[in-house]
Amino acid sequence: MAKAMNDFSYQWHELAYLAVAPARAVSDVTRVWFKSPLNPLSNTPVGRNVAASAEIFERLTRRYGKPVFGLDQTVVDGKEVPILEKVVWERSFCKLVHFERQWARPHKPQAKLLIVAPMSGHYATLLRGTVEAFLPFYDVYITDWADARMVPIAHGGFDLDDNIDYMIDIFRALSARKDGLPLHTIAVCQPAVPVLAAVAHLEKLHDPDVPASMVLMGGPIDTRRSPTAVNKLAESRGSQWFKDNCIYPVPYPYPGARRLVYPGFLQLSGFMAMNFDRHFNAHVEMFNHLMEGDGDSAEKHREFYDEYLAVMDLTAEFYLQTIETVFVRHLLPEGKMTHDNQYIDLAAINRTALMTVEGEKDDISGLGQTKAAQDLCTNIPPKLKLHYQQDNVGHYGVFNGSRFRQFVAPRIREFQGVVAPV
């Protein structure tokens, strides 16, 4: 009986969303009416209160769709250059998006930069600021992972081993052998493990398509170092608990119906619960901004939460294998992680440069967890290794925000420019 109820939990979530739809529609109409200049109450405290309350309710009960990058142009050497998003490689669970710059005149070639977005419940657009910071200096690509509930079950599964295979295939697709331009890669959070494993696998095979450098940012290479609440929960519960309590079949009418997934709404619930006071206060502040007519501050709130509340499902096999491999058994730092029936030997890496980046206040990947890669990759020459810690930032600030733009991104560009100049 418990198992049967568990299988219907995702369906109950969908039914709850549909049940509140009429109230959400009424709330949205109310918001529009009480903000309309035709309504004499619109500029009164009562009118602003009703409009603000209606907007908060509508936003808290809305389903947030996949955001767009919206990066239409960049500035290179003081000149505006239009950007065209183009899918250049595709598999069932990932599209490789190229931010192709539409040059109007001859230009100096720039190195390729692959940004590997995390598969942790949010869309790749969470790294919009990361992409934007590097566009003027690199030919930028990003992994755009698929929402598992939108992938038909006939397309097969996707686990951590598939994740590593995808990275290997992408490295080969963007190889310097194709155009003579070096390939750099940045892995943000979760993909630090599959990127590091993919590079080690290629190095062990003496494959020429390894990237010139890899930058691992806030990644869980060894979660035994400075374990966070997330790490402790995973290790104490074990993968079986997550299988019993966090895995559900996708309901109809989604294309991925019957696929077993870790739903995005559960991941989001966990993140929100970790910082409940912060998110609660943020919505209270937004209400006050709306009451005061502070449109700029309210719009910043909308932009952040439009992105933060947009979530995607992960395949059950990927989620559970990641929990078991990375957080419970620590197979990579123990030297026991395998891929393609071979052990991942980090000591095999000697050509790809390594930079690790951590945030002083990171409550997802604690201090030392990413830096562990520096100790494990024993045969990378010292001149090709660098660790950087950014003070006064949390997990999000490692790859986005003002300190990232001012301090982190320039250090990454400097490191990559030294190890593989164009």
Secondary structure as GFF3:
##gff-version 3
##sequence-region A 1 422
A	DSSP	alpha_helix	2	7	.	.	.	ID=ss1
A	DSSP	alpha_helix	9	19	.	.	.	ID=ss2
A	DSSP	alpha_helix	21	35	.	.	.	ID=ss3
A	DSSP	alpha_helix	45	61	.	.	.	ID=ss4
A	DSSP	beta_strand	73	76	.	.	.	ID=ss5
A	DSSP	beta_strand	79	91	.	.	.	ID=ss6
A	DSSP	beta_strand	94	101	.	.	.	ID=ss7
A	DSSP	beta_strand	112	116	.	.	.	ID=ss8
A	DSSP	three_ten_helix	124	127	.	.	.	ID=ss9
A	DSSP	alpha_helix	128	134	.	.	.	ID=ss10
A	DSSP	beta_strand	139	145	.	.	.	ID=ss11
A	DSSP	three_ten_helix	148	150	.	.	.	ID=ss12
A	DSSP	three_ten_helix	153	155	.	.	.	ID=ss13
A	DSSP	alpha_helix	160	173	.	.	.	ID=ss14
A	DSSP	alpha_helix	176	179	.	.	.	ID=ss15
A	DSSP	beta_strand	183	188	.	.	.	ID=ss16
A	DSSP	alpha_helix	192	204	.	.	.	ID=ss17
A	DSSP	beta_strand	213	217	.	.	.	ID=ss18
A	DSSP	alpha_helix	229	246	.	.	.	ID=ss19
A	DSSP	beta_strand	248	249	.	.	.	ID=ss20
A	DSSP	beta_strand	260	262	.	.	.	ID=ss21
A	DSSP	alpha_helix	264	274	.	.	.	ID=ss22
A	DSSP	alpha_helix	276	292	.	.	.	ID=ss23
A	DSSP	alpha_helix	295	308	.	.	.	ID=ss24
A	DSSP	beta_strand	314	315	.	.	.	ID=ss25
A	DSSP	alpha_helix	316	322	.	.	.	ID=ss26
A	DSSP	pi_helix	323	328	.	.	.	ID=ss27
A	DSSP	alpha_helix	331	334	.	.	.	ID=ss28
A	DSSP	beta_strand	338	339	.	.	.	ID=ss29
A	DSSP	beta_strand	342	343	.	.	.	ID=ss30
A	DSSP	three_ten_helix	346	348	.	.	.	ID=ss31
A	DSSP	beta_strand	353	359	.	.	.	ID=ss32
A	DSSP	alpha_helix	372	376	.	.	.	ID=ss33
A	DSSP	three_ten_helix	382	384	.	.	.	ID=ss34
A	DSSP	beta_strand	385	390	.	.	.	ID=ss35
A	DSSP	three_ten_helix	396	398	.	.	.	ID=ss36
A	DSSP	alpha_helix	402	403	.	.	.	ID=ss37
A	DSSP	pi_helix	404	408	.	.	.	ID=ss38
A	DSSP	alpha_helix	409	419	.	.	.	ID=ss39
###
